[in-house]
């Protein structure tokens, strides 16, 4: 606070650079951290709360981060502790992972991280190619999290027809992702 009682932003160039570095690193890591937390915590709202807690913890502990180490595994390590504490507070939940299991899963995420970003980009490109009713069905199922029976009701289809359509869309997306990944790899080799 300055002498007029108003809050002032730090003008220290080192602090500004740290904030910028954190913003860049977190922006890149956040999808991976979110995927990790969401795979561990099935309750959507609890997972979202934990992701916010991880973001705060990463910001609070950023001075401890060593820039010569990969950031994503470091952030996932913080997420692992948050998830562990979440489950420790809910001991009666039958889906509780022990510390060893969480450590193993976090390690696997860190190892897969370099492969996840190109796959995510390929998925986005492929989803962008889906149009018409298939696009509606995808949006209803995965963005609005509607069940096939509800989608069928909305689109005046049978639930079986919706399930078959979703299966075909996922198969087509899988092939498209593999093509995109192959094309990206070929372009990178050139």
N, C-alpha and C positions, 0 to 999 in steps of 0.2 A: 504494500500500500504506500502511496505517496503521501505527502503532508496534507493533501486535501481529502484524504480518506478514500480515494478511488484506487481500484486495483490496476496495477500496471503489468504489462507482459515483460518477461525477462528479455533484455536486449543483448545479453551476453552471446557473442557469435558462436561459442562452443555449445551452449545450451540450444541455440537455434539449430545448429547442425545436428545435434543429437536428436532433436524432435523430428527433423526431416528424415534422418536415417531410420528412426523408429517407424515413421509413417510408411516409408517405402518398404521396409522389411516386413512390417505387419500386413500391409496390403497384399504382398506376395504369399505370406504364410497363412493368412486367415482362412482361405478355402481348405487348406490341409488340416488346420487345427479344427475347423468346423466339422469336417468329415470324420476326424478322429473322435471328437466328443459325441457327435450324433450317432456314431456306430456303437459307442459305449453306453449312451443314455437314451433309451427309447422314448421317453417322454419329451416331446418336442419343446415344450415351454421350459422344462428343466434344462434341457440341452442348450437352448438359447441363453438362459440365465448363466449357465456355466461358461459359455463362450465369452459373454461379457465380463465375467469374473477373470477369465484367462487374459483377456485384453488388458484389463486393469493391472493384473499382476505382472504381465509382460512390461507394461509401461513403468510400473513401480520398480521393477528389478532390472531395467534396461542397462543401468550403469554397470551391472555385474556381467552383462553379456560380453564375451570376448569375440571381437569382430573376425578373428581368423577361424572361428568355428562356424559351421553351418547354422543358420538361424532357425530354420524350420524344426529340426530335431530339438533344439533348445526350447522353443515355444511349446512343442508337443510334450516335452518333459514337464513343463509347468502345467499343461493341461492334464497330464497324467495324475499329478498330485491333486488337482482340483477334483477330478473324477473320483479318485480314491477317497478323498475327504467326503465327497457327496455320498458315496456308497457306505462309508463308515458311519455316517449320520443316519443311514437307513438300513441298519443291520438286518432287519427282519425281511427285507426285500429278497426274493428268491433269485434275482438276477445279479446278485453282487459278485463282482470279480475280486479275486484276491490280488495282493500287490504284485506277485510274480506274474500273474496273467496280464495285468495292466502294463507292466514293464515290457513283457514280450510283445504285446500288441503295439505299444508305442514304438518299440524298436523296428517292428515290421513296417509301420507307417513311415518312419524316417528313411528306411531303406527303399521304399517304393516311391517316395516323394518326387525324385527326378522324372519318373515315368508318368505321374499323375497329371501334371500340368499339360503336356502335349495331348494326352487322352481327353482331358476336359475341353481343350480347344477344339479337338476333332469332334467331340460330341456336340458342342455348340454349333459348329459349322453344319453338321448333319441334321440337327434339329431344325436349323434355319431352312433346310431344303424340304421339310415336311409341310404340306399344305392341305387345304380342304378339310374334310371331315376328320381325317387322321390327325391334323393339327389340333382340331377342337378336342378330340378324344385325349390326346397327350396333355393338353393344357388342363383339361378337367381332372385327369387322373393324377398328374404329378405336380401341378401348380396349386390346384384347389383341393387336392387330396380326396377326391370323390371316389367312392367305390363303384365298380362296374355296374351294379344294379341301378345306382342313382344316375350314372351317365346314360344308361339305356333308357331310363325314364325321361330324362331331359331331351335326348336325341331321337326318341321314339324308335328305339331299336330293342332287340332282345338282349338280356345280360350275356348270353352265350355269344352273340354277334360282337358285342363290345370286347369280351375276353379274347375272341379269335383275332379281332382287329388289333388289340394291344399286343398280342403275341407276334403278329406279322410286322407291326411297326417296330417292336424291339429287335426282331431278327434283321430287318432292313437297316436299322440304326447300327446294329453290331457290324454288319458288313460294310456299311459306309465308314464307320470309325476305323476299321482295319484298312480300308482303302486310303483314307485321309492320313493315317499314321504312316502307311507305306509311302505315299506321295511325299510327305514331309521328310521322311528318312532319305528317300531318293534325292530330293531337292537339296538336303543338307550334305549329301555325299558329293554333289556336283561341284 
